[in-house]
Amino acid sequence: MRYMIDSMYNGWARELREKGYDCQTVVKLLRGNEDSSVQVRDPEILKYLEDNRSITLITADRELVEYCRNHGISVVYILEVLMEHLGK
């Protein structure tokens, strides 16, 4: 499975790759580099995910999560996973 992680968690992509997961940042997949100062807007992210349905988005952005879920795009909502872990 392939993963794309939201820009605010760039360091996590590297850690996940080190653990053997196929994970890239939004910027890397859409811009071809790791320059996190380059902003990628949500509509562009969503278009990319619609065209690449084998990729799961990892994000804390609730609006992105809702859109993905409503359109059958695989997504991991970081806050939801954290709350499950905390037993909330």
N, C-alpha and C positions, 0 to 999 in steps of 0.2 A: 504494500500500500504506500502511496506517495502522500506527503503532507506539505502544506504551505502555511507558514506561520505569519501572523500579522506583524507589521513593522515594529510595534512597540516591544516585541519579544525577540528581537534579532539574535541575541545571545543564546536563546533556547534552541534555535535551529542548529547551531554548531554542536551544542551538547547532544541533541538528539542524533545528529549524524555520527558523532563519536560513539554512540551506543548502538549504531547499526541501522537507524531509521533513515529512510529517504525523505529528508525534510529540507526545504529551502524557504527563504524569506519571500514575502510578496515582492519586494524590490528586486531580488535576484531573478525571480521567474519572469517578471514583467519588464524589467529594465536591463537585465543582464549584468548587474553589478551589485555590490553590497552597500552602496551609498545611501544610508538611512535618512540623509537630509533631503532626499528626493521623495516628495509626497506622491503617493498613488491613491487616487480617489476611489471610493467604494464602487461606483458604476464600472470602472475599469477592472477591478478585482472580480466583480460578479460576472462580467462578460467572459473573463478568462476562465473562471470556474465552470461556467455554463458550457464552454468549448472544451474543457478538460475535466470531465466528470470523474476521472480516476483519481483526482486529487481531493484530499480532505483538508478543509480550512481549519486552523486552530486560531481562535480569537477570543477576546473579551468584549468585543463590540456587539452589543445586544441587537442593534438594527441589522447588522450583517448576519447574525445568527438567525433572526426571524426570517429574513429574505431567503437565506439558504434553505431553511426548513420548509418554507412555503413553496420552494421551487425544486425540491428533491436533490439539493446539493449537499453532499456530506460535510458535516461541520462538528467540531468539538468546541463547546462553550466553556471556557476556562473557569468562569465563576461557578457554573453548574457543577463541574467536576470537583472544585474545591468545597462547595457546600455539601456535596454527597460525602466527601471524605470527612468533613467536620460533623456529619450527622445531622445536618439541618434540613 
